[in-house]
Amino acid sequence: MGSKAPSWGEQWSAEGYGGNDDDDRLMNKVGNSSGSKMGDVKAAASAGLGKAKAAASVSAQKVKSGTSVGIKWVKTQYQKKVSK
């Protein structure tokens, strides 16, 4: 086929296609972008995490109370059946 593209093994090896040079360049771009954009993203993520925690807490409380009510209902049904 005459293609000069690297094989699958060459691409995924440590010295393969691009090697660590691409990773180093990417990390330099990410690491050096300490502008307000990163702070905005962190603040938005933090706010989202707080909302998720609150929603999870409310949901857990609802599950707990629903389970309690369900168990009480089963107990009363059993007591009605046994007492007849």
Backbone bond lengths (Angstrom), bond angles and torsions (degrees), N, CA, C in turn:
res aa  C-N    CA-C-N  psi(-1)  N-CA   C-N-CA  omega(-1)  CA-C   N-CA-C  phi
1 M - - - 1.434 - - 1.514 111.87 -
2 G 1.297 119.49 -19.36 1.441 122.20 171.75 1.516 115.12 75.32
3 S 1.314 119.22 12.77 1.458 121.32 -178.73 1.516 110.26 -80.64
4 K 1.316 117.45 140.54 1.470 121.92 179.81 1.526 111.14 -98.29
5 A 1.329 117.32 11.20 1.461 121.10 -179.14 1.520 109.92 -69.47
6 P 1.314 117.72 146.16 1.460 120.52 179.15 1.529 110.99 -70.11
7 S 1.327 115.50 152.88 1.458 120.29 178.70 1.525 109.95 -74.74
8 W 1.327 115.81 172.74 1.461 121.13 -179.83 1.524 110.06 -60.01
9 G 1.317 116.78 -44.57 1.459 121.42 -179.48 1.512 112.49 -62.90
10 E 1.321 116.64 -38.50 1.460 120.29 179.44 1.528 111.35 -68.64
11 Q 1.312 116.55 -35.12 1.460 119.71 -179.22 1.517 111.84 -67.88
12 W 1.332 116.36 -35.77 1.462 119.88 -173.41 1.521 113.57 -98.62
13 S 1.309 118.31 -0.72 1.460 119.48 177.75 1.531 109.84 -78.40
14 A 1.316 116.44 167.64 1.460 121.16 -177.16 1.529 111.75 -64.24
15 E 1.319 117.00 -35.58 1.456 119.90 -179.11 1.524 110.95 -99.91
16 G 1.315 117.36 11.48 1.459 122.21 -171.20 1.507 114.77 -69.20
17 Y 1.264 115.16 -158.82 1.464 126.01 -173.72 1.518 110.71 -51.34
18 G 1.290 117.54 110.22 1.453 120.86 -179.93 1.510 112.81 87.89
19 G 1.303 117.31 -35.53 1.459 121.46 178.91 1.519 112.17 59.61
20 N 1.305 114.84 -149.43 1.456 120.89 -179.33 1.518 112.75 -83.49
21 D 1.329 117.47 -9.36 1.459 120.66 -179.35 1.521 111.24 -60.79
22 D 1.344 116.46 -42.35 1.458 119.95 179.38 1.532 110.86 -64.36
23 D 1.328 116.38 -41.16 1.457 120.50 179.50 1.523 110.93 -63.82
24 D 1.330 116.36 -42.05 1.461 120.57 -179.93 1.526 111.17 -63.29
25 R 1.322 116.17 -42.19 1.465 119.21 179.71 1.530 110.93 -65.47
26 L 1.327 116.50 -39.84 1.462 119.78 179.23 1.521 110.65 -64.78
27 M 1.327 117.18 -43.97 1.455 120.82 -179.62 1.526 110.94 -65.09
28 N 1.323 118.00 -35.26 1.458 120.77 177.29 1.517 110.62 -65.61
29 K 1.323 116.92 -40.15 1.469 119.99 178.60 1.517 110.45 -64.61
30 V 1.324 116.60 -45.65 1.464 120.81 -177.98 1.518 110.25 -69.72
31 G 1.320 116.97 -44.12 1.455 121.48 -176.92 1.513 113.63 -67.81
32 N 1.316 118.19 -31.70 1.455 121.53 -176.73 1.515 113.98 -89.36
33 S 1.323 117.59 -4.40 1.469 119.64 -178.96 1.520 109.66 -92.53
34 S 1.310 116.12 66.10 1.462 120.30 -176.66 1.523 110.37 -92.47
35 G 1.308 117.12 37.32 1.459 121.53 -179.67 1.519 111.09 -79.92
36 S 1.308 115.57 -171.64 1.460 120.20 -179.01 1.514 111.26 -72.38
37 K 1.325 117.46 -16.64 1.461 120.56 179.12 1.523 110.33 -60.53
38 M 1.321 116.33 -44.54 1.460 120.74 -178.94 1.527 109.86 -65.41
39 G 1.306 117.51 -39.57 1.461 120.91 177.46 1.513 111.69 -64.10
40 D 1.330 116.67 -38.81 1.463 120.56 177.88 1.515 111.01 -64.78
41 V 1.322 116.26 -40.96 1.461 120.76 179.97 1.528 110.18 -65.35
42 K 1.323 116.33 -43.45 1.462 119.86 179.11 1.524 111.41 -63.43
43 A 1.330 116.94 -40.21 1.460 120.55 179.36 1.527 110.91 -65.33
44 A 1.326 116.75 -41.45 1.465 120.38 178.96 1.524 110.72 -66.03
45 A 1.323 116.61 -40.75 1.455 120.35 179.02 1.525 110.74 -65.73
46 S 1.322 116.70 -39.28 1.455 120.84 179.13 1.522 110.64 -64.41
47 A 1.330 116.95 -42.18 1.458 120.51 178.75 1.525 110.45 -65.14
48 G 1.320 116.62 -40.51 1.459 120.61 177.80 1.512 111.91 -64.30
49 L 1.325 116.57 -37.96 1.455 120.69 178.68 1.526 110.71 -65.77
50 G 1.317 116.72 -40.09 1.461 120.33 177.88 1.521 111.68 -62.27
51 K 1.330 116.12 -41.35 1.460 120.16 178.18 1.525 110.86 -65.82
52 A 1.315 116.90 -39.79 1.461 120.62 179.85 1.524 111.00 -65.45
53 K 1.327 116.51 -40.32 1.462 120.01 178.16 1.523 110.90 -63.65
54 A 1.335 116.45 -42.31 1.463 120.32 179.68 1.523 110.54 -63.94
55 A 1.313 117.40 -43.43 1.459 120.95 179.50 1.525 110.85 -64.26
56 A 1.328 117.20 -40.63 1.463 121.07 179.18 1.522 110.74 -65.25
57 S 1.313 116.95 -38.66 1.459 120.92 179.19 1.522 111.27 -64.87
58 V 1.320 116.22 -45.19 1.469 120.28 179.16 1.520 110.10 -63.71
59 S 1.325 116.85 -42.39 1.464 120.74 -179.78 1.521 111.36 -64.39
60 A 1.313 117.30 -41.09 1.460 120.89 178.66 1.524 110.82 -63.26
61 Q 1.317 117.11 -39.96 1.460 120.85 178.37 1.525 110.66 -64.62
62 K 1.334 117.27 -40.12 1.464 120.78 178.53 1.524 111.13 -64.97
63 V 1.318 116.74 -40.80 1.465 120.43 178.47 1.521 109.87 -63.82
64 K 1.325 116.05 -43.05 1.464 120.55 -178.91 1.528 111.12 -62.24
65 S 1.332 116.81 -46.96 1.469 119.29 -178.96 1.519 110.99 -69.27
66 G 1.331 117.79 -37.15 1.466 120.70 177.96 1.511 111.80 -64.72
67 T 1.314 116.47 -39.22 1.463 120.61 177.99 1.516 110.35 -65.35
68 S 1.310 116.87 -41.86 1.458 121.22 179.43 1.527 110.88 -61.33
69 V 1.324 116.25 -45.93 1.465 120.58 179.02 1.528 110.26 -63.04
70 G 1.317 116.72 -41.63 1.462 120.91 179.99 1.513 112.55 -63.60
71 I 1.324 116.90 -41.76 1.466 120.45 179.33 1.524 110.18 -65.79
72 K 1.333 117.23 -41.86 1.467 120.28 177.58 1.523 111.04 -61.53
73 W 1.329 117.45 -39.49 1.460 121.36 179.63 1.527 110.51 -63.99
74 V 1.343 116.46 -43.63 1.458 120.36 179.22 1.527 110.28 -62.95
75 K 1.325 117.15 -41.25 1.467 120.41 179.21 1.519 111.61 -62.00
76 T 1.332 116.78 -44.15 1.470 119.46 179.89 1.527 110.89 -66.62
77 Q 1.306 118.15 -37.56 1.465 120.82 177.42 1.524 110.27 -64.02
78 Y 1.318 117.20 -40.58 1.453 121.64 178.95 1.526 110.58 -65.83
79 Q 1.342 116.19 -42.62 1.458 120.10 179.60 1.529 111.07 -63.41
80 K 1.336 117.22 -39.69 1.464 120.84 177.79 1.527 110.60 -62.30
81 K 1.315 117.04 -41.39 1.456 121.37 -177.54 1.526 111.28 -70.38
82 V 1.329 117.46 -38.92 1.464 122.10 -177.74 1.521 110.32 -72.62
83 S 1.319 117.72 -37.37 1.465 120.61 -174.84 1.528 112.60 -75.18
84 K 1.312 120.89 -14.74 1.478 122.28 -179.39 1.482 112.21 -77.79
